[in-house]
């Protein structure tokens, strides 16, 4: 088996930094996924409330519901873009960390 010898092992401080970056990116991503879920739940609750208790002309109520839904979708799309950025930052860090683990295991054989 040919190994990529040009990949240098990170020192323990670098490993710690990369590991902490991965953890904080994972936590940030989870917070954003939770935020999306909360937006969906709250929008649904508000929609149900407006439908059940809404007064006024049906056309106005429908327009309000439509605009509310669009605003929710826009917010979710923004958060999804943030999640994509997190994934793009996380991917090379995770790759670097996995390579380090592989190489250190290989070095210890």
Secondary structure, DSSP 8 states (H G I E B T S, - for coil): ----TTS----HHHHHHHHHHHHHHHHHHHHHHHHHHHHHHHHHHHHHHHHHH--S-HHHHHHHHHHHHHHHHHHHHHHHHHHHHHHHHHHHHHHHHHHHHHHHHHHT-
